[in-house]
C-alpha cells in the first residue's frame, strides 16, 4: 500500500473511532446494558465490565441476568 493511501486510511479510521466514542459517551444516544447468566464467574466478570465502563464515563445502569 502506498504511503499516502495508508495515511488516508488511518485518518478515516481515527475519525470512525472518534465518532463511535462520542456516541458511547453521549447518554442521550446510548447506554450499555450488561447481560450475563446466573453463574458466579459470569456475574463477577459483568460487574467488572460495568465498573470499567463507569471509569470510561460510558453510561450503564442495568444488568440483565438470563436463564433464571
mmCIF file as Biopython writes it, N, C-alpha, C and O atoms, coordinates in Angstrom:
data_model
#
loop_
_atom_site.group_PDB
_atom_site.id
_atom_site.type_symbol
_atom_site.label_atom_id
_atom_site.label_alt_id
_atom_site.label_comp_id
_atom_site.label_asym_id
_atom_site.label_entity_id
_atom_site.label_seq_id
_atom_site.pdbx_PDB_ins_code
_atom_site.Cartn_x
_atom_site.Cartn_y
_atom_site.Cartn_z
_atom_site.occupancy
_atom_site.B_iso_or_equiv
_atom_site.auth_seq_id
_atom_site.auth_asym_id
_atom_site.pdbx_PDB_model_num
ATOM 1   N N  . UNK A ? 1  ? 0.851   -1.179  0.000  1.0 0.0 1  A 1 
ATOM 2   C CA . UNK A ? 1  ? 0.000   0.000   0.000  1.0 0.0 1  A 1 
ATOM 3   C C  . UNK A ? 1  ? 0.893   1.237   0.000  1.0 0.0 1  A 1 
ATOM 4   O O  . UNK A ? 1  ? 1.896   1.296   0.711  1.0 0.0 1  A 1 
ATOM 5   N N  . UNK A ? 2  ? 0.521   2.196   -0.788 1.0 0.0 2  A 1 
ATOM 6   C CA . UNK A ? 2  ? 1.294   3.439   -0.848 1.0 0.0 2  A 1 
ATOM 7   C C  . UNK A ? 2  ? 1.122   4.222   0.440  1.0 0.0 2  A 1 
ATOM 8   O O  . UNK A ? 2  ? 0.103   4.125   1.123  1.0 0.0 2  A 1 
ATOM 9   N N  . UNK A ? 3  ? 2.145   4.997   0.751  1.0 0.0 3  A 1 
ATOM 10  C CA . UNK A ? 3  ? 2.166   5.760   1.994  1.0 0.0 3  A 1 
ATOM 11  C C  . UNK A ? 3  ? 0.988   6.721   2.091  1.0 0.0 3  A 1 
ATOM 12  O O  . UNK A ? 3  ? 0.366   6.824   3.149  1.0 0.0 3  A 1 
ATOM 13  N N  . UNK A ? 4  ? 0.671   7.427   1.008  1.0 0.0 4  A 1 
ATOM 14  C CA . UNK A ? 4  ? -0.433  8.394   1.057  1.0 0.0 4  A 1 
ATOM 15  C C  . UNK A ? 4  ? -1.780  7.704   1.274  1.0 0.0 4  A 1 
ATOM 16  O O  . UNK A ? 4  ? -2.645  8.244   1.965  1.0 0.0 4  A 1 
ATOM 17  N N  . UNK A ? 5  ? -1.965  6.521   0.693  1.0 0.0 5  A 1 
ATOM 18  C CA . UNK A ? 5  ? -3.203  5.774   0.909  1.0 0.0 5  A 1 
ATOM 19  C C  . UNK A ? 5  ? -3.279  5.259   2.347  1.0 0.0 5  A 1 
ATOM 20  O O  . UNK A ? 5  ? -4.353  5.226   2.947  1.0 0.0 5  A 1 
ATOM 21  N N  . UNK A ? 6  ? -2.140  4.863   2.886  1.0 0.0 6  A 1 
ATOM 22  C CA . UNK A ? 6  ? -2.093  4.402   4.267  1.0 0.0 6  A 1 
ATOM 23  C C  . UNK A ? 6  ? -2.468  5.525   5.231  1.0 0.0 6  A 1 
ATOM 24  O O  . UNK A ? 6  ? -3.246  5.315   6.162  1.0 0.0 6  A 1 
ATOM 25  N N  . UNK A ? 7  ? -1.920  6.707   5.008  1.0 0.0 7  A 1 
ATOM 26  C CA . UNK A ? 7  ? -2.235  7.865   5.854  1.0 0.0 7  A 1 
ATOM 27  C C  . UNK A ? 7  ? -3.725  8.195   5.764  1.0 0.0 7  A 1 
ATOM 28  O O  . UNK A ? 7  ? -4.368  8.456   6.780  1.0 0.0 7  A 1 
ATOM 29  N N  . UNK A ? 8  ? -4.265  8.181   4.558  1.0 0.0 8  A 1 
ATOM 30  C CA . UNK A ? 8  ? -5.695  8.457   4.369  1.0 0.0 8  A 1 
ATOM 31  C C  . UNK A ? 8  ? -6.540  7.432   5.116  1.0 0.0 8  A 1 
ATOM 32  O O  . UNK A ? 8  ? -7.513  7.790   5.779  1.0 0.0 8  A 1 
ATOM 33  N N  . UNK A ? 9  ? -6.170  6.165   5.009  1.0 0.0 9  A 1 
ATOM 34  C CA . UNK A ? 9  ? -6.905  5.108   5.704  1.0 0.0 9  A 1 
ATOM 35  C C  . UNK A ? 9  ? -6.832  5.303   7.217  1.0 0.0 9  A 1 
ATOM 36  O O  . UNK A ? 9  ? -7.834  5.127   7.910  1.0 0.0 9  A 1 
ATOM 37  N N  . UNK A ? 10 ? -5.676  5.658   7.730  1.0 0.0 10 A 1 
ATOM 38  C CA . UNK A ? 10 ? -5.512  5.874   9.168  1.0 0.0 10 A 1 
ATOM 39  C C  . UNK A ? 10 ? -6.356  7.052   9.653  1.0 0.0 10 A 1 
ATOM 40  O O  . UNK A ? 10 ? -6.954  6.987   10.727 1.0 0.0 10 A 1 
ATOM 41  N N  . UNK A ? 11 ? -6.406  8.103   8.881  1.0 0.0 11 A 1 
ATOM 42  C CA . UNK A ? 11 ? -7.213  9.279   9.244  1.0 0.0 11 A 1 
ATOM 43  C C  . UNK A ? 11 ? -8.694  8.914   9.267  1.0 0.0 11 A 1 
ATOM 44  O O  . UNK A ? 11 ? -9.417  9.322   10.176 1.0 0.0 11 A 1 
ATOM 45  N N  . UNK A ? 12 ? -9.151  8.150   8.278  1.0 0.0 12 A 1 
ATOM 46  C CA . UNK A ? 12 ? -10.552 7.725   8.248  1.0 0.0 12 A 1 
ATOM 47  C C  . UNK A ? 12 ? -10.882 6.812   9.429  1.0 0.0 12 A 1 
ATOM 48  O O  . UNK A ? 12 ? -11.959 6.917   10.016 1.0 0.0 12 A 1 
ATOM 49  N N  . UNK A ? 13 ? -9.958  5.919   9.776  1.0 0.0 13 A 1 
ATOM 50  C CA . UNK A ? 13 ? -10.160 5.040   10.932 1.0 0.0 13 A 1 
ATOM 51  C C  . UNK A ? 13 ? -10.243 5.853   12.218 1.0 0.0 13 A 1 
ATOM 52  O O  . UNK A ? 13 ? -11.092 5.589   13.069 1.0 0.0 13 A 1 
ATOM 53  N N  . UNK A ? 14 ? -9.371  6.833   12.359 1.0 0.0 14 A 1 
ATOM 54  C CA . UNK A ? 14 ? -9.395  7.683   13.548 1.0 0.0 14 A 1 
ATOM 55  C C  . UNK A ? 14 ? -10.731 8.419   13.643 1.0 0.0 14 A 1 
ATOM 56  O O  . UNK A ? 14 ? -11.306 8.529   14.726 1.0 0.0 14 A 1 
ATOM 57  N N  . UNK A ? 15 ? -11.218 8.916   12.527 1.0 0.0 15 A 1 
ATOM 58  C CA . UNK A ? 15 ? -12.500 9.621   12.504 1.0 0.0 15 A 1 
ATOM 59  C C  . UNK A ? 15 ? -13.625 8.689   12.950 1.0 0.0 15 A 1 
ATOM 60  O O  . UNK A ? 15 ? -14.488 9.081   13.735 1.0 0.0 15 A 1 
ATOM 61  N N  . UNK A ? 16 ? -13.612 7.463   12.449 1.0 0.0 16 A 1 
ATOM 62  C CA . UNK A ? 16 ? -14.645 6.490   12.822 1.0 0.0 16 A 1 
ATOM 63  C C  . UNK A ? 16 ? -14.592 6.168   14.311 1.0 0.0 16 A 1 
ATOM 64  O O  . UNK A ? 16 ? -15.629 6.083   14.968 1.0 0.0 16 A 1 
ATOM 65  N N  . UNK A ? 17 ? -13.397 5.990   14.838 1.0 0.0 17 A 1 
ATOM 66  C CA . UNK A ? 17 ? -13.236 5.683   16.262 1.0 0.0 17 A 1 
ATOM 67  C C  . UNK A ? 17 ? -13.729 6.839   17.117 1.0 0.0 17 A 1 
ATOM 68  O O  . UNK A ? 17 ? -14.412 6.623   18.117 1.0 0.0 17 A 1 
ATOM 69  N N  . UNK A ? 18 ? -13.392 8.055   16.738 1.0 0.0 18 A 1 
ATOM 70  C CA . UNK A ? 18 ? -13.857 9.230   17.491 1.0 0.0 18 A 1 
ATOM 71  C C  . UNK A ? 18 ? -15.384 9.344   17.457 1.0 0.0 18 A 1 
ATOM 72  O O  . UNK A ? 18 ? -16.009 9.679   18.463 1.0 0.0 18 A 1 
ATOM 73  N N  . UNK A ? 19 ? -15.970 9.065   16.307 1.0 0.0 19 A 1 
ATOM 74  C CA . UNK A ? 19 ? -17.424 9.138   16.168 1.0 0.0 19 A 1 
ATOM 75  C C  . UNK A ? 19 ? -18.098 8.112   17.088 1.0 0.0 19 A 1 
ATOM 76  O O  . UNK A ? 19 ? -19.063 8.436   17.780 1.0 0.0 19 A 1 
ATOM 77  N N  . UNK A ? 20 ? -17.592 6.893   17.092 1.0 0.0 20 A 1 
ATOM 78  C CA . UNK A ? 20 ? -18.137 5.845   17.957 1.0 0.0 20 A 1 
ATOM 79  C C  . UNK A ? 20 ? -17.959 6.216   19.425 1.0 0.0 20 A 1 
ATOM 80  O O  . UNK A ? 20 ? -18.875 6.040   20.229 1.0 0.0 20 A 1 
ATOM 81  N N  . UNK A ? 21 ? -16.796 6.723   19.769 1.0 0.0 21 A 1 
ATOM 82  C CA . UNK A ? 21 ? -16.518 7.129   21.152 1.0 0.0 21 A 1 
ATOM 83  C C  . UNK A ? 21 ? -17.493 8.217   21.598 1.0 0.0 21 A 1 
ATOM 84  O O  . UNK A ? 21 ? -18.017 8.163   22.710 1.0 0.0 21 A 1 
ATOM 85  N N  . UNK A ? 22 ? -17.734 9.191   20.746 1.0 0.0 22 A 1 
ATOM 86  C CA . UNK A ? 22 ? -18.666 10.270  21.083 1.0 0.0 22 A 1 
ATOM 87  C C  . UNK A ? 22 ? -20.086 9.752   21.296 1.0 0.0 22 A 1 
ATOM 88  O O  . UNK A ? 22 ? -20.798 10.236  22.176 1.0 0.0 22 A 1 
ATOM 89  N N  . UNK A ? 23 ? -20.493 8.787   20.509 1.0 0.0 23 A 1 
ATOM 90  C CA . UNK A ? 23 ? -21.820 8.190   20.682 1.0 0.0 23 A 1 
ATOM 91  C C  . UNK A ? 23 ? -21.890 7.448   22.016 1.0 0.0 23 A 1 
ATOM 92  O O  . UNK A ? 23 ? -22.868 7.578   22.752 1.0 0.0 23 A 1 
ATOM 93  N N  . UNK A ? 24 ? -20.848 6.666   22.328 1.0 0.0 24 A 1 
ATOM 94  C CA . UNK A ? 24 ? -20.838 5.911   23.584 1.0 0.0 24 A 1 
ATOM 95  C C  . UNK A ? 24 ? -20.830 6.819   24.806 1.0 0.0 24 A 1 
ATOM 96  O O  . UNK A ? 24 ? -21.379 6.461   25.849 1.0 0.0 24 A 1 
ATOM 97  N N  . UNK A ? 25 ? -20.217 7.983   24.688 1.0 0.0 25 A 1 
ATOM 98  C CA . UNK A ? 25 ? -20.135 8.907   25.815 1.0 0.0 25 A 1 
ATOM 99  C C  . UNK A ? 25 ? -21.375 9.787   25.958 1.0 0.0 25 A 1 
ATOM 100 O O  . UNK A ? 25 ? -21.539 10.457  26.978 1.0 0.0 25 A 1 
ATOM 101 N N  . UNK A ? 26 ? -22.241 9.794   24.961 1.0 0.0 26 A 1 
ATOM 102 C CA . UNK A ? 26 ? -23.448 10.621  24.989 1.0 0.0 26 A 1 
ATOM 103 C C  . UNK A ? 26 ? -24.617 9.803   25.548 1.0 0.0 26 A 1 
ATOM 104 O O  . UNK A ? 26 ? -25.163 8.943   24.857 1.0 0.0 26 A 1 
ATOM 105 N N  . UNK A ? 27 ? -24.992 10.073  26.790 1.0 0.0 27 A 1 
ATOM 106 C CA . UNK A ? 27 ? -26.048 9.292   27.440 1.0 0.0 27 A 1 
ATOM 107 C C  . UNK A ? 27 ? -27.412 9.468   26.772 1.0 0.0 27 A 1 
ATOM 108 O O  . UNK A ? 27 ? -28.318 8.672   27.018 1.0 0.0 27 A 1 
ATOM 109 N N  . UNK A ? 28 ? -27.573 10.480  25.943 1.0 0.0 28 A 1 
ATOM 110 C CA . UNK A ? 28 ? -28.824 10.664  25.209 1.0 0.0 28 A 1 
ATOM 111 C C  . UNK A ? 28 ? -28.905 9.735   23.998 1.0 0.0 28 A 1 
ATOM 112 O O  . UNK A ? 28 ? -29.990 9.490   23.469 1.0 0.0 28 A 1 
ATOM 113 N N  . UNK A ? 29 ? -27.753 9.220   23.561 1.0 0.0 29 A 1 
ATOM 114 C CA . UNK A ? 29 ? -27.718 8.372   22.366 1.0 0.0 29 A 1 
ATOM 115 C C  . UNK A ? 29 ? -27.486 6.901   22.668 1.0 0.0 29 A 1 
ATOM 116 O O  . UNK A ? 29 ? -27.880 6.037   21.883 1.0 0.0 29 A 1 
ATOM 117 N N  . UNK A ? 30 ? -26.847 6.604   23.804 1.0 0.0 30 A 1 
ATOM 118 C CA . UNK A ? 30 ? -26.536 5.204   24.071 1.0 0.0 30 A 1 
ATOM 119 C C  . UNK A ? 30 ? -26.372 4.937   25.560 1.0 0.0 30 A 1 
ATOM 120 O O  . UNK A ? 30 ? -26.079 5.831   26.354 1.0 0.0 30 A 1 
ATOM 121 N N  . UNK A ? 31 ? -26.572 3.687   25.901 1.0 0.0 31 A 1 
ATOM 122 C CA . UNK A ? 31 ? -26.297 3.198   27.247 1.0 0.0 31 A 1 
ATOM 123 C C  . UNK A ? 31 ? -25.968 1.720   27.129 1.0 0.0 31 A 1 
ATOM 124 O O  . UNK A ? 31 ? -26.622 0.991   26.383 1.0 0.0 31 A 1 
ATOM 125 N N  . UNK A ? 32 ? -24.972 1.284   27.852 1.0 0.0 32 A 1 
ATOM 126 C CA . UNK A ? 32 ? -24.555 -0.103  27.829 1.0 0.0 32 A 1 
ATOM 127 C C  . UNK A ? 32 ? -25.380 -0.886  28.835 1.0 0.0 32 A 1 
ATOM 128 O O  . UNK A ? 32 ? -25.550 -0.449  29.973 1.0 0.0 32 A 1 
ATOM 129 N N  . UNK A ? 33 ? -25.897 -2.045  28.426 1.0 0.0 33 A 1 
ATOM 130 C CA . UNK A ? 33 ? -26.625 -2.933  29.331 1.0 0.0 33 A 1 
ATOM 131 C C  . UNK A ? 33 ? -25.851 -4.243  29.403 1.0 0.0 33 A 1 
ATOM 132 O O  . UNK A ? 33 ? -25.689 -4.940  28.402 1.0 0.0 33 A 1 
ATOM 133 N N  . UNK A ? 34 ? -25.377 -4.565  30.607 1.0 0.0 34 A 1 
ATOM 134 C CA . UNK A ? 34 ? -24.651 -5.821  30.791 1.0 0.0 34 A 1 
ATOM 135 C C  . UNK A ? 34 ? -25.625 -6.988  30.797 1.0 0.0 34 A 1 
ATOM 136 O O  . UNK A ? 34 ? -26.675 -6.921  31.435 1.0 0.0 34 A 1 
ATOM 137 N N  . UNK A ? 35 ? -25.282 -8.049  30.094 1.0 0.0 35 A 1 
ATOM 138 C CA . UNK A ? 35 ? -26.124 -9.245  30.046 1.0 0.0 35 A 1 
ATOM 139 C C  . UNK A ? 35 ? -25.259 -10.430 30.435 1.0 0.0 35 A 1 
ATOM 140 O O  . UNK A ? 35 ? -24.168 -10.618 29.896 1.0 0.0 35 A 1 
ATOM 141 N N  . UNK A ? 36 ? -25.751 -11.228 31.375 1.0 0.0 36 A 1 
ATOM 142 C CA . UNK A ? 36 ? -24.962 -12.343 31.881 1.0 0.0 36 A 1 
ATOM 143 C C  . UNK A ? 36 ? -25.881 -13.518 32.200 1.0 0.0 36 A 1 
ATOM 144 O O  . UNK A ? 36 ? -27.097 -13.435 32.029 1.0 0.0 36 A 1 
ATOM 145 N N  . UNK A ? 37 ? -25.286 -14.602 32.664 1.0 0.0 37 A 1 
ATOM 146 C CA . UNK A ? 37 ? -26.039 -15.761 33.127 1.0 0.0 37 A 1 
ATOM 147 C C  . UNK A ? 37 ? -25.822 -15.886 34.633 1.0 0.0 37 A 1 
ATOM 148 O O  . UNK A ? 37 ? -24.848 -15.346 35.156 1.0 0.0 37 A 1 
ATOM 149 N N  . UNK A ? 38 ? -26.709 -16.588 35.340 1.0 0.0 38 A 1 
ATOM 150 C CA . UNK A ? 38 ? -26.626 -16.642 36.797 1.0 0.0 38 A 1 
ATOM 151 C C  . UNK A ? 38 ? -25.567 -17.616 37.324 1.0 0.0 38 A 1 
ATOM 152 O O  . UNK A ? 38 ? -25.882 -18.557 38.053 1.0 0.0 38 A 1 
ATOM 153 N N  . UNK A ? 39 ? -24.347 -17.381 36.955 1.0 0.0 39 A 1 
ATOM 154 C CA . UNK A ? 39 ? -23.215 -18.145 37.489 1.0 0.0 39 A 1 
ATOM 155 C C  . UNK A ? 39 ? -22.234 -17.141 38.051 1.0 0.0 39 A 1 
ATOM 156 O O  . UNK A ? 39 ? -22.030 -16.071 37.478 1.0 0.0 39 A 1 
ATOM 157 N N  . UNK A ? 40 ? -21.629 -17.484 39.168 1.0 0.0 40 A 1 
ATOM 158 C CA . UNK A ? 40 ? -20.776 -16.543 39.906 1.0 0.0 40 A 1 
ATOM 159 C C  . UNK A ? 40 ? -19.731 -15.880 39.019 1.0 0.0 40 A 1 
ATOM 160 O O  . UNK A ? 40 ? -19.600 -14.656 39.037 1.0 0.0 40 A 1 
ATOM 161 N N  . UNK A ? 41 ? -18.995 -16.655 38.254 1.0 0.0 41 A 1 
ATOM 162 C CA . UNK A ? 41 ? -17.923 -16.086 37.434 1.0 0.0 41 A 1 
ATOM 163 C C  . UNK A ? 41 ? -18.474 -15.107 36.399 1.0 0.0 41 A 1 
ATOM 164 O O  . UNK A ? 41 ? -17.911 -14.031 36.200 1.0 0.0 41 A 1 
ATOM 165 N N  . UNK A ? 42 ? -19.558 -15.473 35.750 1.0 0.0 42 A 1 
ATOM 166 C CA . UNK A ? 42 ? -20.154 -14.597 34.729 1.0 0.0 42 A 1 
ATOM 167 C C  . UNK A ? 42 ? -20.653 -13.293 35.334 1.0 0.0 42 A 1 
ATOM 168 O O  . UNK A ? 42 ? -20.460 -12.223 34.757 1.0 0.0 42 A 1 
ATOM 169 N N  . UNK A ? 43 ? -21.294 -13.380 36.492 1.0 0.0 43 A 1 
ATOM 170 C CA . UNK A ? 43 ? -21.794 -12.172 37.150 1.0 0.0 43 A 1 
ATOM 171 C C  . UNK A ? 43 ? -20.629 -11.280 37.564 1.0 0.0 43 A 1 
ATOM 172 O O  . UNK A ? 43 ? -20.681 -10.067 37.360 1.0 0.0 43 A 1 
ATOM 173 N N  . UNK A ? 44 ? -19.571 -11.867 38.149 1.0 0.0 44 A 1 
ATOM 174 C CA . UNK A ? 44 ? -18.400 -11.081 38.558 1.0 0.0 44 A 1 
ATOM 175 C C  . UNK A ? 44 ? -17.732 -10.406 37.363 1.0 0.0 44 A 1 
ATOM 176 O O  . UNK A ? 44 ? -17.344 -9.241  37.446 1.0 0.0 44 A 1 
ATOM 177 N N  . UNK A ? 45 ? -17.597 -11.129 36.257 1.0 0.0 45 A 1 
ATOM 178 C CA . UNK A ? 45 ? -16.987 -10.541 35.058 1.0 0.0 45 A 1 
ATOM 179 C C  . UNK A ? 45 ? -17.841 -9.393  34.520 1.0 0.0 45 A 1 
ATOM 180 O O  . UNK A ? 45 ? -17.306 -8.373  34.085 1.0 0.0 45 A 1 
ATOM 181 N N  . UNK A ? 46 ? -19.146 -9.552  34.546 1.0 0.0 46 A 1 
ATOM 182 C CA . UNK A ? 46 ? -20.032 -8.480  34.086 1.0 0.0 46 A 1 
ATOM 183 C C  . UNK A ? 46 ? -19.946 -7.276  35.016 1.0 0.0 46 A 1 
ATOM 184 O O  . UNK A ? 46 ? -19.933 -6.136  34.552 1.0 0.0 46 A 1 
ATOM 185 N N  . UNK A ? 47 ? -19.888 -7.519  36.325 1.0 0.0 47 A 1 
ATOM 186 C CA . UNK A ? 47 ? -19.722 -6.417  37.279 1.0 0.0 47 A 1 
ATOM 187 C C  . UNK A ? 47 ? -18.404 -5.685  37.041 1.0 0.0 47 A 1 
ATOM 188 O O  . UNK A ? 47 ? -18.357 -4.457  37.104 1.0 0.0 47 A 1 
ATOM 189 N N  . UNK A ? 48 ? -17.326 -6.437  36.766 1.0 0.0 48 A 1 
ATOM 190 C CA . UNK A ? 48 ? -16.030 -5.814  36.452 1.0 0.0 48 A 1 
ATOM 191 C C  . UNK A ? 48 ? -16.132 -4.953  35.196 1.0 0.0 48 A 1 
ATOM 192 O O  . UNK A ? 48 ? -15.603 -3.843  35.149 1.0 0.0 48 A 1 
ATOM 193 N N  . UNK A ? 49 ? -16.817 -5.475  34.181 1.0 0.0 49 A 1 
ATOM 194 C CA . UNK A ? 49 ? -17.004 -4.723  32.941 1.0 0.0 49 A 1 
ATOM 195 C C  . UNK A ? 49 ? -17.776 -3.433  33.203 1.0 0.0 49 A 1 
ATOM 196 O O  . UNK A ? 49 ? -17.398 -2.373  32.705 1.0 0.0 49 A 1 
ATOM 197 N N  . UNK A ? 50 ? -18.845 -3.515  33.975 1.0 0.0 50 A 1 
ATOM 198 C CA . UNK A ? 50 ? -19.642 -2.325  34.271 1.0 0.0 50 A 1 
ATOM 199 C C  . UNK A ? 50 ? -18.833 -1.300  35.064 1.0 0.0 50 A 1 
ATOM 200 O O  . UNK A ? 50 ? -18.983 -0.096  34.854 1.0 0.0 50 A 1 
ATOM 201 N N  . UNK A ? 51 ? -17.977 -1.769  35.975 1.0 0.0 51 A 1 
ATOM 202 C CA . UNK A ? 51 ? -17.112 -0.853  36.728 1.0 0.0 51 A 1 
ATOM 203 C C  . UNK A ? 51 ? -16.127 -0.161  35.793 1.0 0.0 51 A 1 
ATOM 204 O O  . UNK A ? 51 ? -15.870 1.034   35.931 1.0 0.0 51 A 1 
ATOM 205 N N  . UNK A ? 52 ? -15.580 -0.908  34.847 1.0 0.0 52 A 1 
ATOM 206 C CA . UNK A ? 52 ? -14.637 -0.317  33.879 1.0 0.0 52 A 1 
ATOM 207 C C  . UNK A ? 52 ? -15.343 0.707   32.992 1.0 0.0 52 A 1 
ATOM 208 O O  . UNK A ? 52 ? -14.786 1.768   32.709 1.0 0.0 52 A 1 
ATOM 209 N N  . UNK A ? 53 ? -16.546 0.402   32.560 1.0 0.0 53 A 1 
ATOM 210 C CA . UNK A ? 53 ? -17.314 1.353   31.749 1.0 0.0 53 A 1 
ATOM 211 C C  . UNK A ? 53 ? -17.553 2.641   32.520 1.0 0.0 53 A 1 
ATOM 212 O O  . UNK A ? 53 ? -17.523 3.730   31.946 1.0 0.0 53 A 1 
ATOM 213 N N  . UNK A ? 54 ? -17.790 2.516   33.824 1.0 0.0 54 A 1 
ATOM 214 C CA . UNK A ? 54 ? -18.002 3.704   34.654 1.0 0.0 54 A 1 
ATOM 215 C C  . UNK A ? 54 ? -16.762 4.588   34.656 1.0 0.0 54 A 1 
ATOM 216 O O  . UNK A ? 54 ? -16.879 5.811   34.582 1.0 0.0 54 A 1 
ATOM 217 N N  . UNK A ? 55 ? -15.568 3.986   34.738 1.0 0.0 55 A 1 
ATOM 218 C CA . UNK A ? 55 ? -14.339 4.790   34.714 1.0 0.0 55 A 1 
ATOM 219 C C  . UNK A ? 55 ? -14.147 5.469   33.366 1.0 0.0 55 A 1 
ATOM 220 O O  . UNK A ? 55 ? -13.508 6.518   33.279 1.0 0.0 55 A 1 
ATOM 221 N N  . UNK A ? 56 ? -14.701 4.869   32.311 1.0 0.0 56 A 1 
ATOM 222 C CA . UNK A ? 56 ? -14.616 5.455   30.971 1.0 0.0 56 A 1 
ATOM 223 C C  . UNK A ? 56 ? -15.747 6.445   30.704 1.0 0.0 56 A 1 
ATOM 224 O O  . UNK A ? 56 ? -15.829 7.032   29.626 1.0 0.0 56 A 1 
ATOM 225 N N  . UNK A ? 57 ? -16.623 6.624   31.706 1.0 0.0 57 A 1 
ATOM 226 C CA . UNK A ? 57 ? -17.768 7.534   31.609 1.0 0.0 57 A 1 
ATOM 227 C C  . UNK A ? 57 ? -18.793 7.092   30.555 1.0 0.0 57 A 1 
ATOM 228 O O  . UNK A ? 57 ? -19.458 7.919   29.930 1.0 0.0 57 A 1 
ATOM 229 N N  . UNK A ? 58 ? -18.905 5.769   30.372 1.0 0.0 58 A 1 
ATOM 230 C CA . UNK A ? 58 ? -19.919 5.202   29.488 1.0 0.0 58 A 1 
ATOM 231 C C  . UNK A ? 58 ? -21.095 4.786   30.367 1.0 0.0 58 A 1 
ATOM 232 O O  . UNK A ? 58 ? -20.931 4.000   31.300 1.0 0.0 58 A 1 
ATOM 233 N N  . UNK A ? 59 ? -22.281 5.316   30.068 1.0 0.0 59 A 1 
ATOM 234 C CA . UNK A ? 59 ? -23.464 5.080   30.890 1.0 0.0 59 A 1 
ATOM 235 C C  . UNK A ? 59 ? -23.842 3.605   30.914 1.0 0.0 59 A 1 
ATOM 236 O O  . UNK A ? 59 ? -23.892 2.944   29.876 1.0 0.0 59 A 1 
ATOM 237 N N  . UNK A ? 60 ? -24.106 3.102   32.113 1.0 0.0 60 A 1 
ATOM 238 C CA . UNK A ? 60 ? -24.572 1.738   32.284 1.0 0.0 60 A 1 
ATOM 239 C C  . UNK A ? 60 ? -25.256 1.632   33.641 1.0 0.0 60 A 1 
ATOM 240 O O  . UNK A ? 60 ? -24.596 1.695   34.677 1.0 0.0 60 A 1 
ATOM 241 N N  . UNK A ? 61 ? -26.558 1.475   33.637 1.0 0.0 61 A 1 
ATOM 242 C CA . UNK A ? 61 ? -27.314 1.407   34.885 1.0 0.0 61 A 1 
ATOM 243 C C  . UNK A ? 61 ? -28.026 0.073   35.082 1.0 0.0 61 A 1 
ATOM 244 O O  . UNK A ? 61 ? -28.669 -0.133  36.112 1.0 0.0 61 A 1 
ATOM 245 N N  . UNK A ? 62 ? -27.924 -0.817  34.134 1.0 0.0 62 A 1 
ATOM 246 C CA . UNK A ? 62 ? -28.694 -2.051  34.197 1.0 0.0 62 A 1 
ATOM 247 C C  . UNK A ? 62 ? -27.833 -3.271  33.913 1.0 0.0 62 A 1 
ATOM 248 O O  . UNK A ? 62 ? -26.847 -3.209  33.180 1.0 0.0 62 A 1 
ATOM 249 N N  . UNK A ? 63 ? -28.242 -4.390  34.522 1.0 0.0 63 A 1 
ATOM 250 C CA . UNK A ? 63 ? -27.641 -5.680  34.215 1.0 0.0 63 A 1 
ATOM 251 C C  . UNK A ? 63 ? -28.790 -6.673  34.067 1.0 0.0 63 A 1 
ATOM 252 O O  . UNK A ? 63 ? -29.663 -6.749  34.932 1.0 0.0 63 A 1 
ATOM 253 N N  . UNK A ? 64 ? -28.791 -7.423  32.986 1.0 0.0 64 A 1 
ATOM 254 C CA . UNK A ? 64 ? -29.804 -8.444  32.737 1.0 0.0 64 A 1 
ATOM 255 C C  . UNK A ? 64 ? -29.169 -9.796  33.025 1.0 0.0 64 A 1 
ATOM 256 O O  . UNK A ? 64 ? -28.073 -10.095 32.552 1.0 0.0 64 A 1 
ATOM 257 N N  . UNK A ? 65 ? -29.874 -10.612 33.811 1.0 0.0 65 A 1 
ATOM 258 C CA . UNK A ? 65 ? -29.385 -11.963 34.087 1.0 0.0 65 A 1 
ATOM 259 C C  . UNK A ? 65 ? -30.339 -12.932 33.399 1.0 0.0 65 A 1 
ATOM 260 O O  . UNK A ? 65 ? -31.500 -13.060 33.788 1.0 0.0 65 A 1 
ATOM 261 N N  . UNK A ? 66 ? -29.836 -13.608 32.376 1.0 0.0 66 A 1 
ATOM 262 C CA . UNK A ? 66 ? -30.625 -14.552 31.580 1.0 0.0 66 A 1 
ATOM 263 C C  . UNK A ? 66 ? -30.655 -15.928 32.232 1.0 0.0 66 A 1 
ATOM 264 O O  . UNK A ? 66 ? -29.873 -16.221 33.136 1.0 0.0 66 A 1 
ATOM 265 N N  . UNK A ? 67 ? -31.560 -16.755 31.761 1.0 0.0 67 A 1 
ATOM 266 C CA . UNK A ? 67 ? -31.662 -18.172 32.135 1.0 0.0 67 A 1 
ATOM 267 C C  . UNK A ? 67 ? -31.941 -18.379 33.623 1.0 0.0 67 A 1 
ATOM 268 O O  . UNK A ? 67 ? -31.384 -19.285 34.243 1.0 0.0 67 A 1 
ATOM 269 N N  . UNK A ? 68 ? -32.797 -17.545 34.184 1.0 0.0 68 A 1 
ATOM 270 C CA . UNK A ? 68 ? -33.171 -17.728 35.598 1.0 0.0 68 A 1 
ATOM 271 C C  . UNK A ? 68 ? -34.385 -18.625 35.657 1.0 0.0 68 A 1 
ATOM 272 O O  . UNK A ? 68 ? -34.882 -18.922 36.743 1.0 0.0 68 A 1 
#
